[in-house]
Structure formats: C-alpha cells, structure tokens
C-alpha cells in the first residue's frame, strides 16, 4: 500500500512540475519573424514579441521608467554539414515608455519611428536591421535567427551623468556624449539590471521569397 501511495505522490509531483514549467515558458518573452522590408540597400526584419510586460516591468513603466529592447539578428544559410552565417550579427535597440500625459505605451525603434499601443499590449512589433539586400541570392535558402532582450538599465547612472554634462554650461557636446553613453549601456547585455530574453528562428525561405516579401512592404 505504501509503495502505491508513493508512486501516486511521485506522479502528482511530476505533473505539478511539468505544469509549472509550462506556465513559466508561456509567461516568458516569446517571438516570431513577422516580415521583411527594404530600406534603401538594406533589408530589415520585423519581429512580433509577446509576454514582454511581466508585473515587474509594468511597474517600471508606471513609475516613469523606460524599458530597452535589444535585438540581435543574423541571416543563416542552411547546409548539410554546417550552416553558414551570411554576415556578422546586426544589433538594433528600441525603447518603450508611457506617452507623456497619457496611458498609451510608445515604442521607438532604432530608426526613430514611434508606434503607440494601448498600455501593456500582449504583442509588440519592432523592425530591426538584418543584412544588405545584395548579400541575398535568389536561388539560395535562408533563415533568420534573432535574440531579443528586454529590460532595464541603470537609469540613476544616466541621470547622474546628465547632471555632470549639463551642469557646467556644456550643451550640444554634452547631449551627444549622453546619447552615446546610453547607447553603449544598452548594447552591453551585462549592464541590464533586470532582463529577459528569447531566441527566434524563422522557417527556411528562398532568397527570392524574402526579396518579394520585402518589396511588398
């Protein structure tokens, strides 16, 4: 009798662990490749990201803070032995914050384009640099691999630096230095105070299909 009870308890525990793991995965940041577009000679990729606003990140936004979204994108050519990386990864950075005086959320991408959402949407879409369009061969097949990281950085350090730069009569040069400092902080993953990440991989697609999709956007 005891061994049957033990087996039942073990099975119940395994079920609880499995359900908890599934909930943890579902609650985390998730993404998918949503499309391509051409910007001059460059190819950009769109990612749809969901689960970006757990309670701790909502509190950051509600308190007037900013979330930073770092997207590292790569284009790979699948091969029988080793897949080939077409070009070193591109890194793009977007930021999310409340619209001043309102309850909507604004995402500003790396290209300065702002998109407004209702506060804390289930999914946000963001464009990121991928590769020069002329590096894609119509006859070959490719897939996108991307890593998205959303989180906070040391805003108090940035505020302190801002006071130093602007407190002694420095203006335009100070603004440029501050912008460069913020960008460097966001690009270094180690400088995130709190963050979560996900990896995204698209289905293999021909170069011609990618170019046709980019042309439609």
Beta strands, then each sheet from edge to edge (+ up, - down):
strand 1: 30-39
strand 2: 42-50
strand 3: 67-77
strand 4: 84-85
strand 5: 90-98
strand 6: 105-108
strand 7: 114-117
strand 8: 123-132
strand 9: 141-152
strand 10: 194-201
strand 11: 205-206
sheet 1: 1+ 2- 8+
sheet 2: 4+ 3- 5+ 6- 7+
sheet 3: 4+ 3- 9+ 10-
sheet 4: 4+ 3- 9+ 11-
end
